Amino acid sequence: MRLGRYFVCLACFFGFSILVQQSTILAQSLEPQKSLTQYLLHNWTTENGLPSNTLNKLIQTQDGYIWAAGYNGLVRFDGTYFTVFNRRNTAALLTNSISDFYETADGKLWIGTSGGGLVLHEKDSFRILQTKTIFNYPIEKIFKDNTNRLWVGTRSEGVFSFEGGDFKTYNAIEPLRDVSVKTIVQDSQGTIWFGTEGKGLVRFADETFDNFTTKNGLADNEINHLTIDRKNRLWIGTAKGLSWHDGKQFYSLASLKDLTINKILIDKYDCLWLGTTRGLYRLKPKEDNTWEIQVLSEDNGLPYKEITDLIFDKEGNLWIATYRGGLCRLQDGKFTNYTVRDGLSSQPISSVCEYKEGQYLVGTDVGVIHLIAENKVLNFPTKNSLKSERIRHLYKDKQGNIWVSTYIGLLKIDAQSGQETLHTEANLLPDKQVRVVYEDKKGNVWIGMKVGGLLKLSPTGESKIYNKLNILRSNFIMSITEDQEGNMVIGTNESGLMVISPDEKATLITTKNGLSSNTIFNVYIDGENRYWVTTGGGLSLIIKDKIISFTTKDGFPEDSPIDILEDDIGTFWIPTYRGILKIKKQHLLDFATTKSKITDYEYYGKYDGMNNQECTGTAKSLKSSDGRLWFPTLGGLAVLDPLKIKMNALPPPIDIFKVTIDNNEVSPRFPVVIMPNQQRITFEYTALSFSSPEKIKFRYRLKNYDNDWIEAGNIRQAVYTSLPPGKYQFEVIAANADGVWNKTGDIVNITVKPQFYQTNSFYFVASLFIILATVGLYAWRLNAVKARSRELEDMVTQRTIEISAQKEEMEAQNRHIEEQKQKLQESYDDIKIVSKIGQKVTALLNLNELVSTLYVSINEMMKAEGFGIGVYNPRMQRIEFKNYIENNKSSEHFFEMSEKDFLSVQCLERREPIIINDLFKQYQNYITEPKIRGEKYPQSVIYLPLLFENKPLGVITVQSFEKNAYDDHHVTLLQTLASYISIALENTNAYKIIQEKNENITDSIRYGLTIQQAALPSNESINEAWHEYFAFFKPRDIVSGDFYWYKQSDDRERIYWAVVDCTGHGVPGAFMSMLGITFLNEIVSVQKIYSPAKILEHLHKNIRIALNQADAKNTDGMDIALCMFEFTSTANNNLKEGEALMTFAGAKLPVYYVKNGEFNEIRGTLKSVGGRQKEEYREFAEFKVKLSMGDSVYIFTDGLIDQNDAEGNRFGSQKVKELIQKYHHLHMSQQKKIFGEEFDRYLQGQGVIQRDDVTLLGVRL
């Protein structure tokens, strides 16, 4: 099956392989309409698994892998993992210096080395090419011509051809003598061209060699690369420029003079791609036969400017090998991005509007407006300075006037004259902080402000203010639009939606009416006059008076959709903080009517071509007149044409590349055999799609074992253990990022060998043995029976007489046995009942509950109108029946031990049972006269003493008003129960003692809690200097081993935040926490040590001294995350206004922070504070980060991430990161609530307990 798949791949990629080798490209390529900076650039280096950042050559083989050659071995890449082949793991590689590749049509990969000969890779194995003569020259180029002759260009030894199993040298030919041949190509006429180092170009045709140099028109005699275009022109990359030959003469491109060109690619649009020592060049042909030249180099994104090789893969991605910058991929995504690399003044974009046909205005966060025209970013200067203010909104009215909303005023640019007017409180506005502008159908311009409400400007110049003093409920305006009936729909920041009718009647719509949140981001009115409202709590749909909300609880994936656009085919595109959500409008309408589950949606993000997938909060997106969608993001402007989305239609080739059986690797290219003593088999597989490999989805199954396909997501490994003997087939299929499945997949056949006792031969031998043994046993038994038969015949007569006599006796015995059996069954049933009752009562710790339970159970076994348990009180010297039940009525009775005429007293003193079935005839055996405390004398009574380890506990009594109510059977049952009751009473007494002691201990610990809480920072002290923060503090026990610490230095220039996790929890941890708080305060306030790293070092030393850890075995310590914030500019930090410097040091704990909307993490030193110390001096790393106002910081202890849910799933650091990235824009109090709810959700379920103390701090600058 594997060979069959191989030949299928061979047939599919034959054409592709030939085209790649000839350096022509009729395959995929990058769309030429985009600039080089608009392609997505991804870089891999040694940090990602490359053995070296210096690469020489690239190739994509027919099976789909990308191979890279360098000076430190050979690399195979599947888009996710690098596999390195070198001298250490591959015997055929005699050197790690690899210089070139060539793949032939039969799938053999020829590998050229520098001094290690020619190596062949075929079917996962490497071998050195064996020839008649030793060939160990340094190889520069490998090429096979159309006659199947292999050519090898060498360094300083000319060129060789491989024919008849040996190499033929052409060193005698003058142009090729002792020269380096770096490139070889064959044109459509069969002519072979050799590019040399220093001797120009050599042509081989009709067994004749001709030489061409600069004298013939070449740009230089050092030729680095040759390629042929579709017009059979020869393109020549030299050390000093680009030349070409049209079949008659040579030409050179003057604009590229002195440029060293290492590689030339020609794509299907006839664009030339040049890999040079100055970066990546693209030459796009223009109609006037000139070239539009663009360059991608270090100053606009390339990690290193010197490029050694280029290839296009079969999906159209451009792969770039660099000299010192590793491997790069240039990719054309679904989006067109405009970023700072294209000329934008800031990465975050807050606004966009259509200016003229094909032209768009873009508002940045630094007060600069740009014009996008013909795919270029230009400046759109204004006469009025916007003072680095964020452009909140851009709007073009019907007259063509441009309105620019900022927090320093509203700038109007007149369409006719270009005159600018800056409106502020001084000339028009009640509030200069303008957020949004809208023009209604009548030509009125509506202006929404942050604190000034709403201003309407009529076409005649009249103005009117709407605010909380008249009809608005909030002055903070977020959005303005008009519905089809002329109503103005106003979104506010905290008071929901206001609908103002043409006659100025206002209707308020809030969460009380069903809105998902009162924070409105935007409102979209569709063609049916339905309101689609994006809010801080989800999406809401308003159809007349009906409101339907879509939240995460309903299966809607977003709680904070920013905006909503509808394309021309009824699909919604919703910008969010984690990408752009695509969902059909009809799907949402179906949910509104049928409440069908929302499942059919898709996210578009960085793997689909967005430079930054986080869309700008509260920003308005744009659907332009040509149908394209424009989304402001924190990484520039992302543009999508929803009707022309680039889809990858190629199913990904699949390869099961590794099979491991009990840690022993076997080849997946042949059937796999698992021996009986082998238990675990692991399959590793991949799919070769290089456009968004992170979004590849896998399915696998083991035929004859799995009932259905297993959805593996992006996981590339499958493990099976203890497979039963038999034959299996492991299959893998995969889909690329656009959901195109390779349903053929890859297959490995497996045979699991049985143990010897599971084989058919064993079953046969065992069966034969059983048959023979049975036959032998039968023969022996038959003979024995015959002999015995003869004996019996003699005995029959005698026995017949005896049997007749015994018959009657046996019948009598049978009757007796049946009677005994019946009694035994009854006794067994009683024992079961008594045991069940006993188990129940021994678990009870309350005497009243114990008596009530027994009263019901005993009445099921015997008459017991009266029942009670008398507990012996040694201090009071009396027996106390606190819950004596008679005819279902409860009463109390106390019997002094001095009163001897009570049966209960006699029973306990004698420590023996009292059984009476006729009270007035039998009482004299125990007392002088009967006494009762009830209303009526019982006739039958049983008293039994309750003893535990010979210690008197009390008595149990059962009483009936009938005579002869009890027999020995009843007494036996009660005596058995008495043992259980004695245990229950002893348990009850012990429980009371434990409860009293526990209450005393708990009271002491609660007092300790008061002390610990007093040591924690108070909200009042924090609020003096910090206004937005939260502390999620959840001890596992009453007191905590976690604590958080806040400190402002005495000079008020520094603020410290820390979370600390002490060894243990509960009381031991609390003691450690008090030590930690004391030492931290002393180090900062008394010793005046301010560096976080130095603070941890001194804290470590203090704890070791305090706990004598240098000599004692005590290893208690602390994990800590400590942040220091400085807001005052000094010579050391050079802070600007609105900036702060965070200095972090950690002991096993990290810090997470969100800067300009981007999530970041810094890990602490992997050592604790306190505890064991092997090194001479413990040091902690320190990190400094500049932050801006609005950025947020999070530190936490490991109790949060270590918590598990009912299924055993950990909360995990990944979930913390996801929650922060999703909700960091919310107020800190809301974030605390979200974290608390999510943590509580993990604690739900049977058997789930909080594992550790939990502390999480979040602060916003």
C-alpha positions, -999 to +999 in steps of 0.1 A: +000+000+000+028+024+008+045+017-026+012+023-043+009+057-026+044+065-036+038+060-073+006+080-071+026+109-056+052+103-083+026+107-111+010+137-094+042+156-089+062+146-120+055+178-139+060+199-107+094+183-102+107+189-137+095+225-136+113+231-103+145+216-116+144+237-148+138+268-126+107+276-146+074+281-129+041+272-143+030+262-108+019+284-080+032+319-072+024+350-052-003+374-065+017+404-080-009+430-070+004+431-035+036+448-024+063+427-009+056+440+025+020+429+023+029+392+021+032+374+054+068+367+064+076+338+088+112+331+099+126+299+114+161+299+131+181+276+153+157+285+181+130+267+162+151+236+154+174+245+125+209+231+130+223+264+116+211+298+105+233+296+074+216+277+045+228+270+010+200+253-010+163+245-009+141+220-027+105+206-023+105+169-031+077+151-048+063+137-015+058+174-003+087+179+021+109+210+021+146+202+023+173+227+032+211+222+029+236+240+050+270+237+066+257+218+096+238+190+079+206+183+060+172+194+071+137+180+062+108+203+072+070+195+073+059+230+083+060+222+120+090+201+128+126+200+115+143+166+111+181+170+109+204+145+092+241+148+098+273+128+104+262+118+139+229+101+128+235+093+091+264+070+081+262+080+045+270+117+052+307+119+056+305+157+060+279+181+073+286+205+045+257+201+019+259+222-012+231+212-036+200+190-043+185+174-074+154+151-075+149+128-104+115+117-118+117+084-100+118+102-066+155+098-059+171+128-042+207+134-052+226+153-026+258+171-033+284+175-005+316+194+000+342+165+000+318+137+009+309+126-025+274+122-040+247+108-017+214+093-027+182+094-006+155+069-015+127+054+005+139+070+038+175+057+035+207+073+025+236+058+006+268+070-010+269+067-048+293+038-056+314+044-087+344+028-104+366+057-094+365+076-061+346+109-065+351+132-035+354+166-051+334+195-035+301+196-054+285+229-065+257+219-088+238+187-098+216+186-129+201+159-152+195+167-188+167+155-211+188+125-222+189+113-186+226+122-183+236+135-148+259+165-147+279+175-116+295+209-113+324+211-088+345+236-070+377+243-090+376+209-108+352+217-136+322+196-146+316+159-147+290+137-163+278+104-148+273+077-174+277+040-173+282+038-136+312+062-136+321+099-139+335+114-170+356+146-166+356+176-190+386+192-173+405+191-205+381+215-221+396+250-218+366+270-205+359+242-180+395+235-168+401+239-131+371+262-127+341+262-103+308+254-121+281+268-100+250+265-121+237+243-150+206+246-171+192+232-204+170+252-228+141+239-249+165+233-279+186+209-258+215+232-253+232+229-220+246+261-203+272+261-176+278+291-153+314+293-140+331+313-113+354+337-132+352+323-168+318+334-177+292+312-195+299+279-213+275+266-240+274+229-248+256+220-281+263+194-307+292+181-287+309+215-289+317+239-261+316+277-266+326+304-240+309+338-234+323+365-211+319+402-204+333+408-239+301+393-253+279+415-231+277+396-198+274+418-167+302+398-151+322+366-155+312+351-121+279+333-129+258+323-098+226+311-114+209+304-147+172+299-157+151+296-188+118+315-193+088+304-213+102+323-244+134+302-241+154+332-230+183+325-208+185+346-176+219+350-160+225+360-124+260+373-119+281+388-092+276+422-107+241+423-121+214+406-142+219+395-179+198+377-204+203+360-238+176+360-264+193+334-286+213+360-305+229+384-281+233+393-244+217+422-226+221+435-190+198+455-168+215+487-160+194+494-128+208+463-112+244+469-120+269+456-093+241+436-076+252+401-067+224+377-078+224+342-063+191+329-075+165+337-102+129+325-102+103+333-129+066+330-119+035+325-140+029+362-141+064+366-157+077+383-126+114+378-119+123+370-083+159+375-074+178+363-044+206+387-038+232+398-013+210+429-007+177+412-002+148+399-022+140+417-055+108+414-075+108+426-110+073+430-123+070+436-161+052+468-172+034+475-204+063+497-217+087+467-214+103+481-183+103+467-148+087+477-116+113+468-090+105+462-053+129+451-026+124+433+007+154+436+029+164+440+066+149+475+069+114+463+060+111+428+075+137+404+062+158+389+090+190+389+070+197+405+036+219+379+020+198+353+002+213+321-010+183+303-026+146+307-035+119+282-044+081+282-048+063+253-032+033+237-048+009+259-028+025+291-041+046+301-010+080+315-016+108+299+005+139+319+012+173+305+023+195+332+039+232+332+047+228+340+084+191+346+090+177+310+088+147+300+067+119+323+056+085+318+040+067+345+021+030+338+020+000+353+003-029+352+028-066+358+024-061+394+037-042+424+023-025+441+052-014+477+055+012+482+083+041+503+094+062+484+069+040+499+041+042+534+056+016+537+083+027+559+112+014+535+139+005+498+142-028+503+159-055+517+135-087+531+149-106+543+119-111+540+081-134+556+055-138+556+018-125+589+003-129+586-034-132+557-058-103+533-050-090+557-023-093+553+015-085+574+045-069+557+075-067+572+110-038+562+133-032+563+170-006+591+167-027+618+151-016+611+115-041+604+086-030+584+057-044+580+021-043+545+005-044+547-032-032+522-058-021+499-030+003+525-017+002+543+017+006+580+014+004+609+039-028+629+040-015+661+057-038+684+077-031+721+083-043+717+119-021+696+141-039+668+158-011+666+185-005+628+183-041+622+193-058+590+183-081+594+153-113+580+168-135+582+136-133+593+100-165+601+081-173+614+047-206+631+042-228+634+011-211+667+000-176+650+003-166+668+035-143+649+058-151+648+095-122+638+118-132+628+154-105+632+181-104+640+218-090+675+211-119+684+188-137+677+156-118+686+124-139+693+093-122+694+059-143+711+032-146+691+001-146+721-023-121+746-008-100+722+014-105+747+042-102+731+077-122+740+108-114+726+142-145+726+163-140+726+201-159+739+231-148+774+221-168+775+188-194+748+186-192+717+208-204+711+244-175+686+246-143+685+225-139+647+230-157+635+198-161+598+192-183+594+161-201+614+133-231+604+112-252+621+085-289+612+083-311+611+052-322+647+057-286+659+057-284+665+094-250+657+108-250+640+142-219+643+165-215+619+194-192+628+223-177+612+253-193+634+280-212+660+260-240+638+246-253+643+211-251+673+188-273+677+157-262+701+129-289+709+103-280+717+067-290+754+075-264+756+103-288+753+132-276+731+161-294+712+189-279+693+219-293+661+233-281+650+267-291+637+301-308+670+307-335+663+281-340+629+265-307+609+267-299+585+296-261+587+290-238+614+276-212+588+265-220+581+228-205+550+212-224+547+179-249+565+157-270+552+128-304+556+112-330+529+105-353+527+075-381+545+092-360+576+100-354+567+136-319+576+150-304+547+168-279+558+194-255+534+213-242+545+246-213+533+268-233+523+299-270+529+294-280+507+264-296+518+232-316+550+226-340+552+197-351+587+188-380+590+165-384+618+138-407+636+163-380+633+190-397+607+212-370+586+228-372+548+235-347+532+259-336+496+253-314+480+280-306+446+296-340+449+313-356+445+279-333+416+270-302+434+256-270+414+261-252+444+277-257+481+282-223+488+267-230+493+229-201+491+204-221+495+172-255+489+155-260+475+120-294+479+103-300+452+077-323+453+047-353+441+067-348+470+093-336+445+119-312+459+144-280+439+150-263+453+181-227+444+191-223+449+229-198+442+257-219+411+265-226+395+231-247+401+200-283+412+202-310+411+175-339+435+177-369+428+155-396+454+163-404+447+199-387+414+201-351+411+214-329+380+210-294+379+225-266+356+214-240+349+241-214+322+248-240+305+269-261+300+238-231+287+218-223+320+202-185+322+203-181+358+213-190+379+244-175+411+231-181+415+193-167+449+182-186+456+150-206+438+123-204+439+085-226+420+060-212+410+026-232+407-006-242+371+000-257+374+035-226+365+055-217+384+087-181+394+093-176+403+130-143+418+142-133+406+177-104+406+200-093+372+187-098+375+150-127+380+126-157+358+130-175+346+099-211+334+104-241+333+081-269+357+090-295+331+083-279+308+108-284+334+135-320+340+123-327+302+126-314+303+162-337+333+169-367+313+158-359+277+167-331+280+193-310+256+172-274+253+184-249+277+169-221+256+155-215+268+119-190+296+122-153+302+114-126+325+127-101+342+105-068+352+122-030+353+118-029+319+101-053+332+074-031+362+067-039+389+093-008+407+105-024+410+139-057+392+146-068+414+175-092+440+161-092+475+176-118+478+203-148+500+196-134+509+161-158+510+132-151+487+103-159+495+066-176+478+037-163+498+007-183+503-025-164+475-043-176+450-016-143+447+002-142+447+040-117+469+059-109+460+096-088+483+119-065+461+140-037+466+165-013+456+138-025+478+110-054+476+085-066+442+073-086+441+041-106+412+027-126+406-004-153+381+008-162+371-027-126+364-038-111+347-008-080+328-018-086+291-011-060+263-010-076+236-032-046+212-029-052+183-005-021+179+017+001+149+011+003+127+042+032+108+055+034+083+084+071+089+089+078+071+121+066+040+139+080+032+174+074-001+192+083+000+229+109+028+222+124+009+192+119+026+159+108+005+129+103+015+093+067+025+083+076+018+046+071-020+052+045-040+071+050-037+109+052-068+131+045-065+169+060-094+188+040-110+218+061-093+244+058-058+229+030-037+243+031-001+230+031+012+194+034+049+185+026+064+150+040+098+141+026+114+110+024+147+092+006+165+064+026+186+039+006+218+036+028+248+042+000+274+041-011+276+077+002+242+089-012+251+124-047+247+110-043+213+095-068+188+109-061+151+112-082+120+115-069+085+121-082+050+128-068+015+134-089-008+112-102-039+130-098-020+163-114+015+161-151+016+152-148+051+137-123+078+127-107+096+157-107+134+154-071+143+163-071+181+156-036+192+149-020+164+170+005+144+150+008+113+170-013+083+179-005+056+205-020+022+210-012-003+238-018-040+244-034-047+210-050-082+207-033-106+182-044-100+146-040-079+115-046-042+115-043-012+092-034+022+106-048+050+084-044+088+086-062+114+065-059+152+068-074+185+057-056+217+049-064+251+065-093+256+041-109+222+049-098+203+017-093+167+027-069+142+014-092+112+019-066+087+005-042+095+032-014+071+043-015+036+055+007+012+076-001-025+079+004-041+113+005-077+124+003-084+162+018-118+169+001-140+195+016-155+226+023-193+221-008-201+240-029-179+216-017-198+184-038-223+164-011-249+168-013-246+206-051-249+204-047-280+183-022-297+206-042-288+236-074-301+221-056-334+210-043-339+245-077-334+260-093-359+235-066-385+242-068-380+279-106-382+278-104-415+258-079-430+282-098-419+312-130-433+296-113-468+290-099-469+325-132-459+340-151-485+318-129-513+331-133-501+366-171-499+362-173-535+349-153-548+378-173-528+403-205-540+386-196-576+393-190-568+430-223-549+432-243-577+418-231-598+447-240-571+471-274-562+456-293-589+473-279-582+507-282-544+503-318-546+491-328-560+525-308-533+543-321-505+521-357-514+528-350-510+565-331-478+560-356-462+538-380-453+566-351-440+587-338-418+558-372-403+552-374-393+589-339-378+586-349-359+555-378-343+573-355-333+601-329-319+577-356-298+560-367-284+593-331-275+602-325-260+568-356-238+573-343-226+606-308-220+592-324-199+564-343-179+589-312-173+610-293-163+579-320-138+569-320-124+605-282-121+604-284-102+571-311-079+586-292-073+618-259-067+600-276-042+577-292-024+607-258-025+625-239-010+597-265+018+595-265+026+632-227+026+637-225+053+611-249+075+632-235+101+656-267+114+670-285+095+698-320+106+690-315+096+653-300+063+665-331+055+687-356+065+660-338+043+634-337+013+657-373+017+668-385+013+632-361-016+624-368-036+655-405-034+651-401-051+617-385-082+636-406-084+668-433-067+688-418-036+704-444-011+715-417+004+737-380+009+729-352+029+743-315+032+749-304+042+783-270+059+784-250+055+816-239+089+830-210+080+854-208+116+867-245+118+877-246+081+885-277+075+866-291+059+834-306+084+810-333+075+785-334+108+766-356+094+738-377+065+750-403+057+723-436+041+733-463+038+706-444+063+685-444+089+713-411+101+727-404+108+764-375+112+788-367+090+818-338+090+843-330+062+867-306+067+896-282+038+902-293+039+938-329+029+929-326-008+928-362-016+920-357-006+884-350-033+859-326-011+839-305-005+870-304-043+878-294-051+842-265-027+842-253-037+877-254-074+870-241-069+834-264-096+822-296-098+802-331-096+818-358-115+799-394-114+812-425-127+793-450-123+822-441-093+843-462-100+874-451-136+876-414-132+870-404-097+884-395-112+918-364-128+902-349-093+898-367-066+919-390-065+950-418-047+931-423-035+896-421+003+890-429+022+858-425+057+846-451+054+819-489+051+819-492+013+815-473-018+826-456-038+799-461-076+800-430-087+782-396-069+785-360-075+775-331-055+790-296-060+777-264-043+790-244-022+766-206-027+771-176-016+752-143-033+761-160-043+794-168-006+801-205+000+809-222+023+784-259+018+792-288-005+785-311-013+756-348-023+763-376-037+742-411-039+758-445-053+747-479-051+763-485-087+753-474-117+773-449-142+760-439-118+732-402-128+731-383-160+727-346-170+725-345-160+689-354-125+697-329-123+725-301-135+701-311-108+676-310-081+702-277-092+717-262-090+682-277-055+678-264-046+712-228-050+700-235-026+672-253-002+695-223-002+719-200+007+691-224+035+679-225+049+715-188+049+718-185+066+683-210+092+695-190+100+726-158+102+706-174+124+680-185+149+707-150+151+721-135+156+686-161+182+678-153+202+709-116+200+702-121+209+666-141+240+675-113+251+699-087+246+672-108+263+645-114+293+668-077+297+672-071+294+634-098+320+628-080+343+651-049+336+631-069+346+600-077+379+615-039+385+621-031+374+585-057+396+569-044+425+589-010+419+574-023+419+538-025+453+521-058+472+526-078+486+497-076+521+512-038+521+511-037+507+476-064+531+463-042+561+473-018+554+444-035+527+422-070+530+408-077+499+388-066+465+400-081+432+414-069+406+438-084+372+434-074+356+468-089+322+476-072+302+505-078+264+504-081+264+543-091+291+567-056+306+567-034+307+536+001+298+525-003+324+497-002+361+502+000+392+481+021+422+489+018+459+480+043+485+489+050+521+480+086+532+487+091+560+511+102+584+484+069+575+466+088+569+433+083+531+433+053+508+437+057+471+443+033+443+437+040+407+445+023+373+449+040+347+470+033+310+474+048+296+506+056+260+512+025+242+524-009+257+530-031+262+561-013+269+593+023+260+582+019+281+551+004+310+571+035+310+594+057+312+564+036+340+549+040+361+581+078+357+578+076+367+541+056+398+547+078+409+576+110+404+556+098+421+525+087+452+544+121+453+562+141+449+530+124+478+512+115+502+541+145+497+564+173+484+543+163+506+513+169+479+487+148+486+457+159+462+429+134+433+426+162+408+420+182+421+450+150+420+471+146+383+463+183+376+471+180+392+505+147+375+512+163+342+503+192+348+527+168+360+556+146+329+553+175+305+554+189+323+585+156+325+602+149+287+597+185+277+602+184+259+569+222+258+565+224+232+593+188+219+598+169+197+575+142+223+570+136+230+533+106+254+534+107+282+509+086+305+487+078+310+450+073+346+442+066+370+413+076+406+421+070+437+400+083+472+406+067+501+388+083+535+382+063+564+368+088+593+372+113+599+344+150+596+354+183+594+335+182+557+338+147+550+324+141+580+301+103+576+305+079+597+283+046+611+295+021+583+299+048+556+302+059+535+331+089+512+337+081+477+350+110+458+366+103+421+372+121+393+391+105+359+398+113+328+417+096+300+397+066+323+389+061+343+357+045+376+349+020+381+320+014+415+306-006+430+277+012+458+259-006+477+232-030+448+230-003+422+225+001+394+251+036+388+265+051+365+291+083+367+312+094+336+331+110+338+365+142+322+376+137+284+381+148+286+418+128+291+450+134+317+477+146+298+508+151+260+510+180+240+496+210+259+481+237+240+463+253+271+446+276+295+465+253+325+460+217+325+447+210+351+421+177+360+404+173+374+369+157+409+364+138+421+334+127+457+325+097+465+302+084+499+292+046+501+295+020+527+286-011+538+303-039+513+297-015+483+296-022+455+321-001+432+342-009+398+358+009+377+384-004+345+401+006+315+422+005+279+409-026+270+428-046+285+400-031+265+371-028+233+391-066+231+399-084+202+382-120+197+373-142+166+377-126+150+346-091+156+358-083+184+334-060+211+348-069+247+347-034+252+332-014+283+322-028+281+287-063+288+299-050+318+320-034+332+289-066+327+268-087+344+294-063+374+297-061+377+259-099+376+256-109+399+284-079+422+291-098+451+277-125+448+304-124+467+337-103+448+363-134+442+385-151+424+356-120+404+349-119+393+386-155+382+383-147+362+351-117+345+367-137+337+398-166+322+378-142+301+357-124+288+387-156+280+405-167+261+374-136+239+378-146+231+414-180+218+403-186+181+402-185+152+426-152+147+444-136+179+433-119+199+460-097+230+459-061+216+458-041+246+469-043+283+479-050+305+449-038+341+443-041+362+411-033+399+409-043+420+379-033+457+376-039+483+349-016+513+345 
